[in-house]
Every structure is written in structure tokens, then in C-alpha cells.
Amino acid sequence: MTPELRTERLALSPYVPADEADFVALFQDTRVSRWMGDGARSEAADRALFGRVFTDVYAANRFDVWAVRHAGRYAGHAEIKPSPEPWLDGHELVYALAPAVQGRGLGRELAVALTAYGHDTLGLAEVHATVDAGNAPSLSLLARLGYTRVRDIPEDGGGTTSHLTHRRR
């Protein structure tokens, strides 16, 4: 079961069905979704994804997925999971914050918490991140946290994904 986590300003907890509208709104916001997976999808696809958090992820205890709250309100999404990429054998963190709470250092706080959880709770020697090479703010944030760029992977659609790794110290 995904545990609750707390940082100075954030509360991470497993999703509940009442979070669906907030989850869908986050993933439908193109300022967020353009950096997630293959980009924006239909509302129906995001609703189906939310449903799979319960039916596939939580039900089988596959990996940890959290609703992120700031000041008691939904503020974003976080995961640490086995990478779905065939070229990456390990766990990666995934996180997204709503534009309304960006620029306050919460992304750093969230990435620090997820990285520590990966190392300290899951016992991972390495925590990975895959980031669109055009997402300069995320690349910069992760570099400041000690993630090192391992390689850049060209995508079929012409973009590039950067693979970064944080090693336990």
C-alpha cells in the first residue's frame, strides 16, 4: 500500500476516488501534460488512467502513486515506479505540479522527498528520471539535487528524452 509522506509543506497520500476531477484537470492542462509521457491526451484517456491507478496499480501493489497536496488542496501528482522504458532497468520518479503552485520551491521539495523515499524506503542504489530534453526547469532542478545526465535518447517523433540518475551516497 502506498504510504503517506510529508515534507515541510507537502502531504503525499494515496489517491481517493474524489480526486478524479483534480487529477484529470492536472493532466488536461497542456502546461503540465506537454512534459508527461507522450503529451496531452483526451479527457476520457485521463479518466481511464485515473481508474487504472485503483484497478491496476493499487490493487496489485505495483508501485507507489500519490496525490500531492499543499495547504490542504490538491497540488499535483507523484510516482516512483519501475521504468516502462525498455532501455532503463530501474525505478524512476515522476512528478507534476499544477501551474498555480509552481515557482515556490515545491518541485524541489517533492523531488527531494521522492528521491529519499527511493533510496531509504525502497532501498534503491539508483533513482532515475526521464525528462524531455526541452524541459529546462526540471533538468536544472534535478541537476541541483545531484542527478547526473547519463544519456540522451532520440524519440521517434523527433524529440529527445534525457536519462538522469541519482546514486545513493
C-alpha positions in Angstrom: 0.0 0.0 0.0 1.3 3.4 -0.9 2.3 5.2 2.3 1.6 8.8 3.3 4.6 11.0 3.1 5.1 14.5 4.5 7.5 17.3 3.8 7.7 20.7 5.3 4.9 22.0 3.0 3.5 19.0 1.2 1.4 16.0 2.0 1.5 13.0 -0.3 -1.3 10.4 0.1 -2.8 7.7 -2.0 -5.5 8.9 -4.4 -9.1 8.6 -3.4 -12.0 8.5 -5.9 -12.9 12.1 -5.0 -9.5 13.2 -6.5 -10.6 12.3 -10.1 -11.6 15.8 -11.2 -8.3 17.3 -9.9 -6.2 14.5 -11.5 -8.0 15.0 -14.8 -7.6 18.8 -14.7 -3.9 18.5 -14.0 -3.3 16.0 -16.8 -5.6 18.1 -19.2 -3.6 21.2 -18.6 -1.2 21.4 -21.5 1.4 23.4 -19.5 1.8 20.2 -17.5 0.9 17.4 -19.9 3.3 18.5 -22.6 6.1 17.2 -20.3 4.4 14.0 -19.3 4.7 10.8 -21.3 3.6 11.3 -24.9 1.9 14.6 -24.1 -1.7 15.6 -23.9 -4.4 13.0 -24.3 -8.2 13.1 -24.3 -10.1 13.6 -21.2 -11.5 10.1 -21.5 -8.0 8.7 -21.6 -7.0 10.6 -18.5 -10.2 9.4 -16.7 -9.3 5.8 -17.7 -5.7 6.4 -16.4 -7.1 7.6 -13.1 -9.2 4.4 -12.9 -6.2 2.2 -13.6 -4.4 3.8 -10.5 -7.0 1.9 -8.5 -7.6 -1.3 -10.6 -4.1 -2.0 -11.8 -1.6 -0.1 -9.6 -3.1 -0.1 -6.1 -5.0 -3.4 -6.4 -1.8 -5.3 -7.3 0.5 -3.1 -5.1 2.6 -2.5 -8.3 4.3 0.8 -7.3 3.6 4.0 -5.3 1.4 6.7 -6.7 0.4 9.8 -4.7 -1.9 12.8 -4.8 0.2 15.8 -3.7 -1.4 18.4 -1.5 -0.3 21.9 -0.5 -2.1 23.8 2.2 -4.8 21.1 2.1 -5.5 21.4 -1.6 -4.7 19.2 -4.5 -1.4 20.5 -6.0 0.0 17.6 -8.1 0.9 14.1 -8.8 3.8 11.9 -7.9 5.1 8.3 -8.5 8.1 6.2 -8.1 7.9 3.1 -10.3 9.8 0.5 -12.3 10.6 2.3 -15.6 8.4 1.3 -18.5 11.3 2.2 -20.9 13.0 -1.0 -22.3 16.4 0.7 -22.1 16.1 1.6 -18.4 16.4 -1.2 -15.8 15.4 0.6 -12.6 12.9 2.8 -10.8 12.2 6.3 -11.9 10.4 9.2 -10.3 7.5 11.0 -11.9 6.0 14.2 -10.7 3.9 17.1 -11.8 2.7 20.2 -10.1 -0.2 22.4 -11.0 0.8 25.7 -12.6 -0.8 27.6 -9.7 1.7 26.3 -7.2 4.8 26.3 -9.4 7.7 28.7 -8.7 7.6 28.3 -4.9 10.2 25.6 -4.5 7.6 22.8 -4.1 9.0 20.9 -7.1 12.4 20.7 -5.3 10.7 19.7 -2.1 8.8 17.0 -3.9 11.8 15.6 -5.9 13.9 15.5 -2.7 11.2 13.5 -0.9 10.7 11.1 -3.8 14.5 10.5 -4.2 14.9 9.9 -0.4 11.9 7.5 -0.5 13.5 5.6 -3.3 16.9 5.3 -1.6 15.8 5.0 2.1 12.5 3.1 1.9 12.7 1.1 -1.3 16.5 0.5 -0.8 17.4 1.6 -4.3 21.0 2.3 -5.1 19.9 4.4 -8.0 16.8 6.6 -8.6 16.3 7.6 -12.3 14.4 10.3 -14.0 13.5 10.6 -17.7 12.9 14.1 -18.7 12.0 15.8 -22.1 15.3 17.5 -23.1 13.3 20.7 -23.6 12.1 20.8 -20.0 15.0 23.0 -18.8 13.4 23.8 -15.4 13.2 20.1 -14.4 16.6 19.3 -15.8 18.1 22.1 -13.8 16.2 21.2 -10.6 17.3 17.6 -10.8 20.9 18.6 -11.5 20.9 20.7 -8.4 19.7 17.7 -6.4 22.7 15.6 -7.6 21.1 13.8 -10.6 23.6 13.3 -13.4 22.7 13.1 -17.0 23.5 9.6 -18.2 22.4 9.9 -21.9 20.0 11.5 -24.3 17.7 9.2 -26.2 16.3 10.3 -29.6 12.5 9.7 -29.8 10.7 8.5 -32.9 8.7 11.8 -33.1 11.9 13.9 -33.3 12.2 14.9 -29.6 14.8 13.8 -27.1 14.5 12.2 -23.7 17.2 12.8 -21.1 18.0 10.0 -18.7 19.3 11.2 -15.3 20.4 9.1 -12.3 20.8 9.9 -8.6 23.1 7.5 -6.8 22.9 6.7 -3.1 25.7 8.4 -1.3 
